[in-house]
Amino acid sequence: MATPVSYVPSERHLPYQDIQSKLRPQPLRPSVWPGQFVTIGSSNSVNTDVDAAVEPSILCSECRPVRSWLQEHATNDGYQNFSQSFDHYETGIALEKSYAEGCHLCTLIWLSAIERVSMIEGGGTLTIAELEEKWKAGFSELRTARNVMVTISTPGEDNHLAIFILETTLELSGKQIKGCFIELSQNPPYAPRSAQPKIANLATLASCSISTSSEATWQLVMGLIEECIHSHDNCKEQGNFKSVLPTRLLNVDDPQRPRVVVTATDSVEGPYLALSYCWGGTSGFKMTTSTFDTLKSGVPLRNLSKTIQDAIQITRKLGFRWLWVDSLCIIQDSTDDWIRESASMVDVYQNCFVTIAALGAPDSDSGLFGQRDPLMNKGCWMLNQKRGAIYAHSSQLLHYYFVARFEQSALHKRGWVMQERLLSPRTLNFGTSFAWECREKLFDEFSTGIQAGTPSMKGEFMTIDPLDVDFYHFWHEMLYQYSKAGLSVGSDRLIALTGVIQAIERRTGWKNIAGLWEPAMVQQLLWQATNPTSRAQPATSAPTWSWVDTDGGIWYGPSVLPNKVTFIGSTEEIRPTSSSSWSTAQPAGISIRISCLVKEIKELIKVKDGGYRATPTNWPETPELRFKPDYWPVLSGFYIFVPLLLREDNTICGLVLVASTTFPGAYERVGMALAFGPTDRVSNSDHSTLKDHTRRELITLV
């Protein structure tokens, strides 16, 4: 069996030699896929010191000839056309052993081979559970492999990023498997090119750590905070901590016995932190009318969930006294307190100093910190050219895993987290990796999937001009992401976004009505359900014209932006159909009167893609409508089509409606439809009809 040996290039070969020289020999690493959240102490974790760290670019005796050959034959910067093969390990078990012992290149080969064997393709769309299942299956199958071989070659003309390609071939059940690719290129994923040198060095060290609770991670956190408060103009605006405080805060002066204070009567000075996390688990201690006094007196730390314990640790480690946690600062069995406090989320998160986000934890028992195998996420140094150092890395695959561990994380599947993420000036994301997000940049310690300095979503939210068309780009994308997230209480669908809505209302003076912005009601009506579901609630729980009435994902096509359309319908009046409130928390019963053309639909015809087509009557050239309904089954009754927008390509966007049985004389929404003419475009005769205001009628949408 080949034994891993350290190959340390000269100082000029290493971009961060001052840090890498301090790293210790390879410790045990958890045997998990790169995006999997492994809590410390779980069955998948390893018993190792919290500050244990790997040293990248260590190679075994089977991989050393590959690097040596490259260093001898591929030092020129010009185009080189070659292909060189190397016998590698005879069995998959031997390859696994080398990977487990810490050979960096074997780790990347093992990762790419599992991806190929288990066919992990389109990882950005796979769920974490699906990735984990495929990883386990590929892991077991790869152990049976034989005759592993690696080949170094120059890439095809269609690959403009890789300088060389390393392909692994192996035999499984007598069949040769090809296509296990690793790219060799400059600027590996772990080198944050646009970060400040100090931050880049700290990220390099932190990303070598097995645990996200390492001292190296803390140093990176402190460095990012220092950079943010001193260098980021968009992050310097901060709430007045003395006058804008939550109703209650957790005092952590005594971290072993935190207590709740009432800010109106207790002396509270200095900034506070907030926690964003997933509820659930067995540690369910929370504030109720019966535990209120106990929390004010102080509770033993052991009585709180692991995630809250970790958040208290972070608060103290960063030198702060105050922490806001919803389960401990809102009276959970008081409806009045919950309504009052949920309406103040805009101030709670917008005025905190930083939010701690439990990115990977599926429940409050899991804690904030996790373990990972850094070698799977980092580039392996192979050689130097005049253009710079060349690294081996699985960049495309790692992008999929970044999506899984960040955008598809357990936390980001929770609907409430959208406003917690957008409103907070800064967020410390702890999961499989550490990621920083503030109003100026999004930064992942491995820089996989994002580059250091990438504008963050919260930065867009705080700096975008609401009068610019880019605002609608942002709002539509945000709703698409938010609507896919889950809510344990369906009626919270709009309440959980109230803070974001209030922040926009304060900046613009606009009014948000049941999730739609009044200045742009016509195009805001043209949302589409991405995956229609069965109607689980009465239509009167929210107006059918609002996306709030659905319980699945929604999206707006880019062609409904106000600078790309001609309006052929207008909203004339918006009013409650009963004594309903305008409040975003109570959207039910709001009706809209629209001035538009009205075309009767005789029949809806189901088509193969799960949608419908229909032909409206009395149209000059009888266009065909195509649409997917908001819900299954489609309500039966008298159908009409109302055109609202004419796109740049002359396609008509409008709504298919059905006569309401609840409100006589009014209509309920069935779905958003596109109208196409005989040549997929609207004719000149249709144009004149659409723009003729004398043909419009007034209809009421509920």
Buried (B, 14 or more C-beta within 10 A) or exposed (E): EBEBEEBBBEEEEBBBBEBBEEBEEBBBBBBBBBBBBBBBEEEEBBEBEBBBBBBBBBBBEBBBBBBEBBBEEBEEEEEEEEEBEBEBBEBBBBBBBBBBBBBBBBBBBBBBBBBBBBEBEEBEEBEBEEBBEBBBBBBEBBEBBBBBBBBBBBBEEEEEEBBBBBBBBBBBEEEEBEEBBBBBBBBBBBBBEEBBEEBBBBBBBBBBBBBBBBBBBBBBBBBBBEBBBEEBEBBEEBBEBEEBBBBBBBBBEEEEBBBBBEBEEEEBEEBBBBBBBBBBBEBEBBBBEEBBEBBBEBBEBEBBBBBBBBBBBBBBEBEBBBBBBBBBBBBBEBEEBBEEBBBBBBBBBBBBBBBBBBBBBBBBBBBBBBBBBBBBBBBBBBBBBEEBBBBBBBBEBBBBBBBBBBEBBBBBBBBBBBBBBBBBBBBBBBBBBBBBBBBBBBBBBBBBBBBBBBEBBBBBBBEBEBEEEEBBBBBBBBBBBBBBBEBEEEBBBBBBBBBBBBBBBEEBEBBBBBBBBEEBBBBBBBBBBBEBEEBEEEBBBBBBBBBBBBBBBBBBBEBBBBEBBEEBBBBBEBEEBEEBEBEBEBBBBBBBBBBBBBBEBEEBEEEEEEBBBBBBEEBBEEBBBBBBBBBEEBBEEEBBBBBBBBBEEBBBBBBBBBBBEEBEEBBBBBBBBBBBBEEEEBBEEBBEBBEEEEEBEEBBBB
